[in-house]
């Protein structure tokens, strides 16, 4: 598959159960409140539609700030304060968060599995722990079909929320070829400009910008990705 080219295989079909639908409705309600508007769509389609509304008329930083508002509204402020102040981001805590993510996130991102990862601690020592979450094929990226939305609406604000507001560092590394993603709790995210994601082209056959750039035979980073 060429760089920036989206797979043409059929989209994954999901069968959300009652609990999944509750989570989707809860998130959609928080997003609608932050936006001051709603959507006529239902289920996960509503979630993606509200995400697209959050993008419209906003630059990448404004999009991330709005997502941060939504994320903070999901958990009471005292809980966030207690966690980042009194709960150390040690091996046990990071592994526990990975287990919770595996259980709670499938409605959002699809099937997940735990992975053993190597983390560099504060003493620059490498430790091995089961705090990695492998997302086999991200539901959000597949449904939105947008590299910029993946980065501005998920990767960057999620990293900031967990690392700064929750006090538990996490790094998300999306793979735009197979739509998988590696989520590592306990690993501080690197500066974004050093990551491959910062130079990710638009996904072809989905984005108008990608069509334009392909006509000019010039594969360049998506212009909507945060700089």
Secondary structure, DSSP 8 states (H G I E B T S, - for coil): --TT----S--------HHHHHHHHHHHHHHHHHHT---S--HHHHHHHHHHHHHTT--HHHHHHHHHHHHHHHS-HHHHHHHHHHS---HHHHHHHHHHHHHHSHHHH--EEEEEEEEE-TTS-EEEEEEEEEESS-HHHHHH--HHHHIIIIIHHHHHIIIIISS--EEEEE-TTT--EEEEET-----GGGSGGGG-B--TTT-HHHHHHHHTT---B-TTS--
